[in-house]
Amino acid sequence: MTQSALPAVAITGTGLMTPSESITNAELVTSLTAATERWNLEHADAIAAGDVEARSAPDETFIYKASGISSRYVLDKAGVLDPDRLKPRLELRSEDQLSIQAEMALPAIEQALAQAGRSGSDVDAVIMGCSNVQRAYPAVSIEIQDALGAAGWAYDMNVACSSATFSIQAGVDALRNGSASCVVVVNPEITSAHNNFELRDFHFIFGDAFTALVLEREADALPATADTRWTVLGTSLATQFSNNIRNDAGFINRAEDGERDPHELIFRQNGNRVFKEVCPMVATHIKDHLERAELPTDDVRRFWLHQANLKMNQLIAKGVLGRVPEEDEAPVTLDEYANTSSAGSIIAFHKHRDDLSAGDLGVICSFGAGYSVGSILVRKAG
């Protein structure tokens, strides 16, 4: 079957859920300053001997200048800001309780289903894509499927910050080949549990957020969505191995001989290398995708980019357009949400699409560890 003969697929609804608590840069700096001063004092002798390096104090100006982030939502503010803890306090749940990741995902899914005019019983596929899955098995997506009263199948997917776009392509493929008729893609990112709040270079980067979208064959979409749905024109994914962004937590850890720095079991990155290598990779990926689809870059009305870093987004958009983008062309949600991993590009799409007109062209794009990059070309219906 040729590409043109494949069934048209559309995004018929999106949803966003964020925790009620938010942390400002100033609050983070106050917390980490106290922790840093204590750590340096405790290790004063080793620092003086040159055995360890003193930790650098955080700085508000540095945070915003380096990232464009002003605040972030978190599941537990008190634990993150406690200088003696620097991580959220999350409830230990029994096996017969709904997991926290499933619970947080459901409101976003219900919102997306409401936009699509669907209910859980209409869903026959759930794909959960996120950087950090709460457990290995049973799959959290199957737990979500059960809570929704959905039929069919479900599975978890992890391609780090690109998990949303990779999940969207998987959903589109399932709809086109007939293995599903209504797909929910959900991205529940509890990033505060994997972020390193102890170190200046990392403590400000991430926030918690939960996004979802509904995919259907366009012919099956309800008439009420005619003016709000987005037709998927094409999807494109790419990966290229890199060690510059890592999180080594896993079941192998308990069996490893030798000593390991505990900071290796949570997020870490070589930020400068990531910036220099990922930006041109993503810009080229988007341009090539548009060229294959025979869509001029000048026709793109909006880019909904992964919200990792303001300078990265500006440089990527400039690489595609050949000029600095207008704020309206590549909207930013970093200032309020910070980096929410796979949820970032979907937050941007969810919040910054209603003002566009029928026929407008857009690109949803994610990029992150792997390296991985995914782009979804969409056009507003109506």
ChimeraX attribute file (.defattr): number of C-alpha atoms within 10 A of each C-alpha:
attribute: neighborCount
match mode: 1-to-1
recipient: residues
	/A:1	5
	/A:2	5
	/A:3	9
	/A:4	8
	/A:5	8
	/A:6	12
	/A:7	17
	/A:8	19
	/A:9	25
	/A:10	25
	/A:11	27
	/A:12	29
	/A:13	26
	/A:14	28
	/A:15	25
	/A:16	25
	/A:17	19
	/A:18	22
	/A:19	16
	/A:20	10
	/A:21	13
	/A:22	18
	/A:23	21
	/A:24	16
	/A:25	20
	/A:26	15
	/A:27	15
	/A:28	22
	/A:29	20
	/A:30	16
	/A:31	20
	/A:32	26
	/A:33	20
	/A:34	14
	/A:35	23
	/A:36	20
	/A:37	14
	/A:38	14
	/A:39	14
	/A:40	17
	/A:41	13
	/A:42	11
	/A:43	15
	/A:44	15
	/A:45	12
	/A:46	14
	/A:47	15
	/A:48	11
	/A:49	9
	/A:50	10
	/A:51	10
	/A:52	13
	/A:53	13
	/A:54	17
	/A:55	17
	/A:56	14
	/A:57	16
	/A:58	22
	/A:59	16
	/A:60	18
	/A:61	10
	/A:62	12
	/A:63	21
	/A:64	17
	/A:65	11
	/A:66	14
	/A:67	20
	/A:68	21
	/A:69	27
	/A:70	18
	/A:71	23
	/A:72	26
	/A:73	24
	/A:74	25
	/A:75	23
	/A:76	20
	/A:77	20
	/A:78	16
	/A:79	16
	/A:80	24
	/A:81	21
	/A:82	16
	/A:83	20
	/A:84	13
	/A:85	14
	/A:86	23
	/A:87	21
	/A:88	21
	/A:89	14
	/A:90	11
	/A:91	8
	/A:92	9
	/A:93	10
	/A:94	8
	/A:95	7
	/A:96	6
	/A:97	9
	/A:98	15
	/A:99	19
	/A:100	16
	/A:101	21
	/A:102	20
	/A:103	15
	/A:104	21
	/A:105	26
	/A:106	23
	/A:107	18
	/A:108	24
	/A:109	29
	/A:110	21
	/A:111	21
	/A:112	28
	/A:113	24
	/A:114	17
	/A:115	19
	/A:116	24
	/A:117	16
	/A:118	19
	/A:119	15
	/A:120	19
	/A:121	12
	/A:122	16
	/A:123	24
	/A:124	19
	/A:125	26
	/A:126	28
	/A:127	28
	/A:128	27
	/A:129	30
	/A:130	28
	/A:131	26
	/A:132	23
	/A:133	20
	/A:134	17
	/A:135	11
	/A:136	10
	/A:137	11
	/A:138	10
	/A:139	17
	/A:140	23
	/A:141	27
	/A:142	22
	/A:143	20
	/A:144	24
	/A:145	26
	/A:146	13
	/A:147	14
	/A:148	18
	/A:149	14
	/A:150	21
	/A:151	16
	/A:152	15
	/A:153	16
	/A:154	22
	/A:155	16
	/A:156	21
	/A:157	20
	/A:158	17
	/A:159	24
	/A:160	25
	/A:161	33
	/A:162	32
	/A:163	29
	/A:164	38
	/A:165	29
	/A:166	29
	/A:167	25
	/A:168	26
	/A:169	19
	/A:170	17
	/A:171	25
	/A:172	27
	/A:173	17
	/A:174	18
	/A:175	24
	/A:176	18
	/A:177	11
	/A:178	11
	/A:179	14
	/A:180	22
	/A:181	21
	/A:182	26
	/A:183	27
	/A:184	30
	/A:185	28
	/A:186	35
	/A:187	35
	/A:188	34
	/A:189	30
	/A:190	27
	/A:191	23
	/A:192	25
	/A:193	24
	/A:194	19
	/A:195	24
	/A:196	23
	/A:197	26
	/A:198	21
	/A:199	18
	/A:200	20
	/A:201	19
	/A:202	16
	/A:203	20
	/A:204	27
	/A:205	27
	/A:206	29
	/A:207	28
	/A:208	26
	/A:209	31
	/A:210	28
	/A:211	31
	/A:212	31
	/A:213	27
	/A:214	28
	/A:215	32
	/A:216	29
	/A:217	22
	/A:218	22
	/A:219	11
	/A:220	12
	/A:221	21
	/A:222	14
	/A:223	11
	/A:224	12
	/A:225	18
	/A:226	15
	/A:227	14
	/A:228	20
	/A:229	28
	/A:230	27
	/A:231	22
	/A:232	23
	/A:233	18
	/A:234	19
	/A:235	22
	/A:236	18
	/A:237	18
	/A:238	16
	/A:239	15
	/A:240	10
	/A:241	9
	/A:242	13
	/A:243	13
	/A:244	17
	/A:245	17
	/A:246	17
	/A:247	19
	/A:248	14
	/A:249	16
	/A:250	10
	/A:251	9
	/A:252	8
	/A:253	11
	/A:254	8
	/A:255	7
	/A:256	9
	/A:257	7
	/A:258	5
	/A:259	6
	/A:260	10
	/A:261	6
	/A:262	9
	/A:263	15
	/A:264	14
	/A:265	17
	/A:266	14
	/A:267	19
	/A:268	20
	/A:269	16
	/A:270	12
	/A:271	12
	/A:272	9
	/A:273	11
	/A:274	18
	/A:275	14
	/A:276	11
	/A:277	13
	/A:278	19
	/A:279	20
	/A:280	15
	/A:281	18
	/A:282	27
	/A:283	19
	/A:284	15
	/A:285	20
	/A:286	25
	/A:287	17
	/A:288	14
	/A:289	21
	/A:290	22
	/A:291	12
	/A:292	10
	/A:293	13
	/A:294	9
	/A:295	14
	/A:296	11
	/A:297	15
	/A:298	10
	/A:299	11
	/A:300	18
	/A:301	17
	/A:302	24
	/A:303	24
	/A:304	28
	/A:305	27
	/A:306	33
	/A:307	32
	/A:308	27
	/A:309	20
	/A:310	20
	/A:311	15
	/A:312	21
	/A:313	23
	/A:314	20
	/A:315	20
	/A:316	23
	/A:317	24
	/A:318	15
	/A:319	20
	/A:320	21
	/A:321	16
	/A:322	12
	/A:323	11
	/A:324	15
	/A:325	20
	/A:326	12
	/A:327	10
	/A:328	11
	/A:329	16
	/A:330	22
	/A:331	22
	/A:332	29
	/A:333	25
	/A:334	26
	/A:335	18
	/A:336	17
	/A:337	25
	/A:338	27
	/A:339	27
	/A:340	33
	/A:341	32
	/A:342	34
	/A:343	31
	/A:344	32
	/A:345	30
	/A:346	29
	/A:347	27
	/A:348	21
	/A:349	22
	/A:350	19
	/A:351	16
	/A:352	19
	/A:353	17
	/A:354	11
	/A:355	7
	/A:356	15
	/A:357	15
	/A:358	15
	/A:359	14
	/A:360	16
	/A:361	23
	/A:362	25
	/A:363	26
	/A:364	22
	/A:365	28
	/A:366	30
	/A:367	31
	/A:368	24
	/A:369	24
	/A:370	19
	/A:371	22
	/A:372	23
	/A:373	28
	/A:374	29
	/A:375	28
	/A:376	23
	/A:377	23
	/A:378	24
	/A:379	22
	/A:380	22
	/A:381	18
	/A:382	12
